[in-house]
Amino acid sequence: MRVIRSLALLAAFALAMPPAVSDAVAGASVAAVQPAYAGMRQPPALFGTREIYSSDIAAFDKWTGMLKRFRLEQAAPPGACAAEAACAEWRQILDALDGLDLRAKLDLVNAAVNRHPYVTSQRNWGESNHWETPFEFLRKSGQCQDYAITKYLLLRAAGVPATQLRVLVLRDTELGLDHAVTVAYVEGEALLLDNQIGNVVAADSVHHYQPYYSINEAGWWLHVGPNARYASAADGAFR
């Protein structure tokens, strides 16, 4: 799938750090996002970039559309998917997460989701740019952004605040491909949950990633600086 090519234009509307969460976020799901950014310690910069924040995620239609579909799936009657394997797996993972500390939750979610085989969006949906809900992913598997989304929303459903989580869209300079991962902030450290890496690792241990942008339910961050990546028509597809 292709990243949003208009990041440079969107940056003109972005707000300077530190971020402040808006009252309502289009497509928010799982739980209400708490307006906690203003009082929290600034998270570490990802891959040496500077971050420009905006609470307006309306332009990210793949992300907001996925969140809306996921909200509808969650609102379905309890018996609607009771016998479905995807729903059973979702419940099993959440049950296993209950009572674990944050780092243990990250390890379990990363391992559980990474067990699913990589399947391209083109094969699953007949298009290169579909962003799957977790239930769609658990039914059909998916590609990199689908792993990242499923991990993000499993952790949100397990009670991890949105202030500690993002989906990060980036460029893998070793493969020459676009990619997406989940980022979790734990005790001042940025950790990556990545379908290309078996274990949860510190972001600063990976040196071949260049961020485009990161996003959660509350807003998005444009990454700027020498190690940031800027979308262009020449950039390829997500792995």
N, C-alpha and C positions, 0 to 999 in steps of 0.2 A: 504494500500500500504506500501511497505517497503522502509525505507530510504536508501540512498547510504551507502553501507557497507565499502567503502574504504576511509573513511574520514581520517583515520590515515595516509594513504599513500599520500593523497592529501595535507595534512598539510605540508609534507616535501617540497612542492613546493610553499607554501604560502609565501607572503611577509609580513614583519613586518609593524605595524601601524606607522604613519598614512597612509591611502590609497591614491593612485593616479590613476585616471581613465585613461584607455587606450583610444587610438584614435577611435578604432572601436570595437564594441561588437557584437559577433555573436547573431543573433536573436533579436536585439533591435527593439522595436516597439513603437507606439504611437507618440513619439517625440524623437529627438536626446537627448542623455544624455549629460548634460553640464559638462565639466571637472572642477567641483567646489569643490571637496573634499579637495584639498590642502589648500584652504583658509578658510574653514569653521571650526567652533568650534567643538571639538571632541564630538560626541554624547555620552550620558550616557551609561555605560556598562549595558548589558542586564542580569538581574538576577545574578548580581555579578560576571559575567565571564569576562575574558580577551579575546579580539578578535584579530585574526590573519587574515589579509586581503590578497586576491589575486584577480587580475583582470581577471584571466583565468577561465571562466565558462564552457569551452568546455566539461568537464567531466559530467556536469549536463544535460544529454541528455533529461530528461523529461521536465526540465525547458526551455531549448533552443528550443526543438521541439515544445513545446506549443507556445512560442513566435513567431516562424516561421509560425505556422498555423494561429495564430491570425493576423499576418501581412498580410497573404494572404486573410483572411476574410475581413480585412479592405480595401484591394486593389480591392475587387470585385466591379463591376459596381453598382452605387447607387440604381438602381432598383432591384438588385439581391435578396435582402431580404426585400424589402420595406413593403411587406404585412405580414411578419413573426413577430410573437409575441415577440420573443427574441430581434429582432432588434428594435422594437418599444419600448420595455422596456428599452433597452440600451439608446436610445435617450431620453426617458422620464426622466431617472435618471440624465443624463448629463444636460438636460434643467433645472431640479430642482436644480442642483449644481451651476448653473451659478450665480455669484454674491455673493455667500456665503463666509464667512471667513473659514479658514482651519478647525477649530474645528467643525464648523457646517457641513462642508463637510464630516468629519469623521463620525459624528453622523448619517447623512442621509444615507451614503453608508453602514455603518454597519447595520442599521435597514432594509434597502431595500434588501440587500443580505441575511440577516438572516431570512427573511420571507420565503425563499425557503426551502422546506423540505429536510432533510438529506437523500441521496440515495447513496448506496455504488457504488464504481467503478465496482465491480464485477457484480452488477445488471445492470448498465448502459452499460458497455463495455465488459463484459465477462472476465475481467482481474482486478487484484487488484491494479495496478500501473499506471493507466491512469491519466495524468494531463490535465484537461479540459481548453480550452479557455473560456473567459467570455460568448461568444455566446453559446458554448456547455453547459455551466452551466445554462444559462437562459432558454435553451430549455429543459434540462433533470434533473436539480438540480445536486447535487454531494456530495462529502465528504469533509473533512476538508480542504485539500489543494486547492480544487476548490473554496470554499468560499474565502480563502485567496487570491488566484490569481485574482478572479473577483473583489474583493475590491481593490487590488493593482492597477489593470489596469484601473478600473473606476476612481480612484484618479489621475492616470497618465494622463488619457484622459481629466480630469478636470483641468489640469495644475499644479498639485502638482509635484515638482521636484523629480527625483529618489533619490537624496541625502537625502530626508526626508522619504523614504519608503523602506521597505524590506518585504519579506516573510520569516518567521522564522519557522524552523522545530525543534521540541522539543519533550520531553518526558513528558507526564502527569503522575506524580507519584501517584496521587490518583486513577486514572483509570488503571494504568499499561499499557498504550497504547501510541503509537506515535501520534503526532498531528501537526497541522500547523496553524499559525495565521498571520495576517498582523500587522506590526509594523510601526507606524508613529511617527516622532520626531517633537514635537511642543514646541517651546520656551524652549529648553533644556530638555524636558521631553519625555520619551519613552511611547507611548500609544499603547494599544493592541486593535485590532479589531478581535474578536474571535466569532466563531459560537456557542461556548458553554457558552458565557456570553452575556447577553442581551444588555448591554451598553458598550460604549468605556471606558476602565479603564486604570489607570496607571500600567505599567509593574511591578513596585515595590510593588503593592498591591496584587500581585498573588505570592504565595509561593510554589506551587506544580508543577512548570514547570522547566525543565532542558534542556537547548538548545543543539542541535546538531550543526546546522549551520544556517546562514541567508544569503539571496541572493536577488539581484535585477538585473537590466539590465547591470550594470556596473561592477559587481564582486560579490564575496562571502566572508563571514566571518566565520572562524572556531572558535567556542567558547571553551575556555579552562579554567581550574580552578576547584576548589572543587565542584561547582554546575553545571558544564558542564556535558553533557551526551555524551558518546562515543558509536558509533554504534557497535553492535556485532551480531553474528548470533542468539543469544538468544532473541534479542529484537523483539517485536511484530509488529503489523500493525497499520497504522494510523487509527484514529477514523473518 
